[in-house]
Amino acid sequence: MAKQIEDVMLKCAISNTFRWSNVTEPLIFHDIPDSMGESRSRLAHFDRGEYLLCVDYFSKFPEIAKLTQIKSRHVVTALKYIFARHGIPDEVVSDNGPQFASAEFGAFAENWEFLHTTSSFGFPQSNGQSERTVQTVKNLLKKA
């Protein structure tokens, strides 16, 4: 009986028109970098305070900066120290936090000549490398 119902439903034009289609969106892949030059940034809250976490896309090397406050000027200052140690990346990918969306951060990106890209607002997995690094660093700090 179930097979007969399934056959009728598959042959019904109206049912097929309004049939639920579970189409997945195609994945958008990042180009694999051939050298250092792209950085992933994310603000993270741990038990001990607020931190800025940067990950080099090529080497996956994490850089962590403790922030006294999570305002744009503090994020910019921390990034200047990180860039002084490792060089200015071609691109910085961040979440959509107000610290990264501010005019001050936009001016910083323009003055220091790097491209600032934000990850997808409703889909944090698009910034997966930094999300994974945050988990790793949180586990590390718990053990320290």
C-alpha positions as CSV (number, residue, x, y, z in Angstrom):
1,M,0.0,0.0,0.0
2,A,2.8,2.4,0.9
3,K,4.4,1.7,-2.5
4,Q,1.2,2.5,-4.3
5,I,0.8,5.8,-2.5
6,E,4.4,6.7,-3.4
7,D,3.8,5.8,-7.1
8,V,0.7,8.0,-7.1
9,M,2.5,10.9,-5.5
10,L,5.4,10.6,-7.9
11,K,3.1,10.8,-10.9
12,C,1.0,13.7,-9.6
13,A,1.9,16.9,-11.4
14,I,0.6,19.2,-8.7
15,S,2.5,17.3,-6.0
16,N,5.7,17.4,-8.0
17,T,5.3,21.2,-8.5
18,F,5.2,21.9,-4.8
19,R,7.4,19.0,-3.7
20,W,10.0,19.9,-1.1
21,S,13.4,20.0,-2.7
22,N,16.3,19.8,-0.3
23,V,18.9,21.4,-2.6
24,T,22.2,22.2,-0.9
25,E,24.0,25.4,-1.8
26,P,27.3,24.8,-3.6
27,L,30.4,25.2,-1.5
28,I,32.5,28.2,-2.2
29,F,36.2,27.3,-1.9
30,H,39.0,29.7,-1.1
31,D,42.0,29.6,-3.3
32,I,44.9,27.8,-1.8
33,P,47.6,30.4,-1.1
34,D,51.0,29.9,-2.5
35,S,52.7,32.0,0.2
36,M,51.9,33.8,3.4
37,G,49.6,36.7,2.9
38,E,46.1,36.0,4.2
39,S,45.1,36.2,7.8
40,R,41.9,35.2,9.6
41,S,40.9,37.3,12.6
42,R,38.3,36.7,15.2
43,L,37.5,38.1,18.7
44,A,37.1,35.4,21.3
45,H,36.0,35.4,24.9
46,F,37.7,33.1,27.3
47,D,37.3,32.8,31.1
48,R,40.3,35.1,31.5
49,G,39.1,37.9,29.3
50,E,38.8,39.0,25.7
51,Y,41.3,38.0,23.0
52,L,42.0,38.8,19.4
53,L,42.9,35.6,17.5
54,C,44.7,35.8,14.1
55,V,45.5,32.7,12.1
56,D,47.7,32.7,9.0
57,Y,45.8,30.9,6.3
58,F,48.9,29.4,4.7
59,S,50.8,28.1,7.8
60,K,47.8,27.9,10.2
61,F,50.0,29.7,12.8
62,P,47.9,31.3,15.5
63,E,48.7,34.6,17.0
64,I,46.8,35.6,20.2
65,A,46.6,39.1,21.6
66,K,44.9,39.9,25.0
67,L,42.7,42.9,24.7
68,T,41.9,45.3,27.6
69,Q,38.7,46.3,25.8
70,I,37.0,45.1,22.7
71,K,36.8,48.4,20.9
72,S,38.0,49.1,17.4
73,R,41.0,51.1,18.5
74,H,42.2,48.2,20.7
75,V,41.7,45.7,17.9
76,V,43.6,48.0,15.5
77,T,46.5,48.4,18.0
78,A,46.7,44.7,18.5
79,L,46.8,44.0,14.8
80,K,49.5,46.6,14.3
81,Y,51.7,44.7,16.8
82,I,50.9,41.4,15.0
83,F,51.6,42.9,11.6
84,A,54.9,44.3,12.9
85,R,56.0,40.8,13.8
86,H,54.7,38.9,10.8
87,G,54.2,41.5,8.0
88,I,51.1,43.0,6.6
89,P,48.9,40.4,4.9
90,D,47.3,40.9,1.5
91,E,43.8,40.1,3.0
92,V,42.2,39.9,6.5
93,V,39.1,37.9,6.8
94,S,37.0,38.6,10.0
95,D,33.6,38.0,11.4
96,N,31.0,40.8,11.2
97,G,31.6,42.2,14.7
98,P,31.2,45.9,15.2
99,Q,35.0,46.2,15.8
100,F,35.7,45.1,12.3
101,A,32.8,46.9,10.6
102,S,33.7,50.3,12.1
103,A,34.9,53.2,10.1
104,E,38.1,53.2,12.1
105,F,38.9,49.6,11.1
106,G,38.1,50.5,7.4
107,A,40.5,53.4,7.5
108,F,43.1,51.2,9.1
109,A,42.7,48.6,6.3
110,E,43.0,51.4,3.7
111,N,46.0,53.1,5.3
112,W,47.9,49.8,5.7
113,E,46.8,48.6,2.2
114,F,45.2,45.3,2.9
115,L,41.9,43.9,1.7
116,H,39.3,43.4,4.5
117,T,36.7,40.7,3.9
118,T,34.0,39.6,6.3
119,S,32.7,36.1,6.6
120,S,29.1,35.2,5.9
121,F,26.8,36.8,8.6
122,G,24.5,33.8,9.2
123,F,27.0,31.1,8.4
124,P,30.1,31.1,10.7
125,Q,31.4,27.9,9.2
126,S,32.6,30.0,6.2
127,N,35.3,31.3,8.5
128,G,36.0,27.7,9.6
129,Q,39.7,27.9,10.0
130,S,39.5,30.6,12.7
131,E,36.5,28.9,14.3
132,R,38.5,25.7,14.6
133,T,41.6,27.6,15.9
134,V,39.4,29.2,18.6
135,Q,38.3,25.8,19.8
136,T,41.9,24.6,19.9
137,V,43.2,27.7,21.7
138,K,40.3,27.5,24.2
139,N,41.2,23.9,25.0
140,L,44.9,25.0,25.3
141,L,44.1,27.8,27.7
142,K,41.9,25.5,29.9
143,K,44.8,23.2,30.3
144,A,47.4,26.0,31.0
